[in-house]
Amino acid sequence: MANHGPFTIGKDARNAVKAAAMCEEVARTVHLAKQGGDIHLIPQELVDSLNDRYQNVYGQH
C-alpha cells in the first residue's frame, strides 16, 4: 500500500466511511490550526481519559 495515504476500516461499510470522514475532518482542523503558528499537542493521558469518558459516560443515562 505504498503511497496510498490513509485508509479506514470498520465493522461495516458505514462505520468505515464514518472513520474516513472523521480522519478528513481532523486533517483539515490540524491544517487550519498550523496556519496560525505552532500547535501544542494534548498529552496522550488526557486524550485517553477524554476518549474513555466519551465512549463510556457521555450520553449515557
N, C-alpha and C positions, 0 to 999 in steps of 0.2 A: 504494500500500500504506500510505497514511497511517493512523496509529493502529493498525496491525496488531500491532505487537510483534515479537519475534524470530521468524525462520523459518530453517530449515536446509535444506541440500541435501547430497547425497551421490552416489556413483557408482551407488547403487541405493537402494531404499526402506529397507532395513535400515540402511545407513550414515547416511541422513538422520535416521532415528529415533534412532540412537545419538548423533548430533550434538545432537539436540534434548534428549535425556536428559542429556547432559553439560552443556549450556547451563543447564538447570534446576538441576542439582547445583551448578554454580558460583554461580548466582544465590542459591541457598539458603545456601551457605557464606559468601558476602560479606554477606548479610543478617544471619546469625548473628554474624559477626565484628564488624560495626558495632554490635551490641548491647553489646559490651564497650568501645566507645570508638572513637577514630580508628584507621583502618587505615593501614598503611605499605605502599606499593606496592613490588614487586620490580622492580629495574632491567630494562629491556627486553633488554639484552645478556645478562643472566643467564637470563631467560625463554627467549630464543632458543637459548642454549647448552644449557640443560636439555632443551628440545624436540628439538634435534638429537641429543642423547645418547639420549633416549627412542626417537626414530624410527630411529636407526642403530646403536646399541650395545646398549641394554638388551634382554635376552632373546636376543640373537644369539649363536650358538656358532661 
